[in-house]
Amino acid sequence: MLTISSVSKNFGGLRVLEDVSLTVPERGIFGLIGPNGAGKTTVFNLITGVLAPSAGIIEYSGRRLSGMAPHKITRAGVARTFQNIRIFGEISSLENVLVAMAGKSRHNVLGMLMASPAFRAAERQEREKARELLYRVGLAHKAGVAAANLSYGEQRRLEIARALATEPQLLLLDEPAAGMNSFEKQQLMDEIQKLDESGISVLIIEHDMRFVMELCREIVVLNFGRVIARGTPGEIRANPEVIEAYLGRDSDVTAE
C-alpha cells in the first residue's frame, strides 16, 4: 500500500533523513520507532505532503505522493493524527467529527441554502456516521461534550475518530498513547486492533515499547535519520544495534 524508496530530507545543510526505505502492505499494524530526533515525524510529514522529500520516491497504492497537496493525499485515502493534539476544544465531540467529514461532503450549495429534503437527509446520514465513529473509539457517550472537557486520553481517541472520518485506507498515528494511563492504553490497543480487522492499514510512531511490541506485526527503527533495523517485534527486541542506540543495554522493552 505504501512504499518509501531511498528518501532523504534536508533542511538547509542539515540532513534529517538519509536513504530511508520502508513498505506498509495492505492490512496490518506496523511500527516506526527511534530516539527523539530520529526523524520519525518527518517521515509522516513527507507521506502526508506537509514536506517534500529532497530525494527519493513515496508511492501510495501505485500513485506518487511527492508533489501532491496534503488535502489531495487525504482524499486519496491517507489520514493521520498528530503528536500534539489538534482538535477544536470549544465545540462538541460530535461536531469535531462532522468538521473532519466536510472534505468528503457532496452537498449541493443551492440545496444547503434552501435546506432541501435531500440536504436534510444527507445531513442526518452524516450525523449518524459521526456518532458511529465516536462509538468506534469508545466516545459515544461524550458526543455532546465540548472537546476541551474530555480527558487527555479521550481527546486522543477523538483525534483518531476525526482521522477516520476521512475514510482512510492508511492511518498514521503519531504517538497515540502519549500521556495515557495503562487502562487507556489497553483500550487504545483494542481499538487499533479493530481498525486492522476492518481492513485499515496502520503505521504507528510510539515510544511505549510494550505498546509497540504487543501491537505491531513489523517494526522499522530509525536513528539519526537512517534505518538501522526492520523486522518482527522479536527480531527488533534482540537486535544489538537497536539495543545500543535506543532500548538501552539493560532495557526490558517496557520503558516509555
Helices and strands as residue ranges (DSSP letters): E 2-11, E 14-24, E 29-33, H 40-47, E 55-60, E 63-64, H 70-76, E 78-80, H 93-101, G 102-104, H 109-114, H 117-136, G 140-142, G 147-149, H 152-164, E 170-174, H 182-197, E 201-205, H 209-215, E 218-223, E 226-231, H 233-238, H 240-242, I 243-247
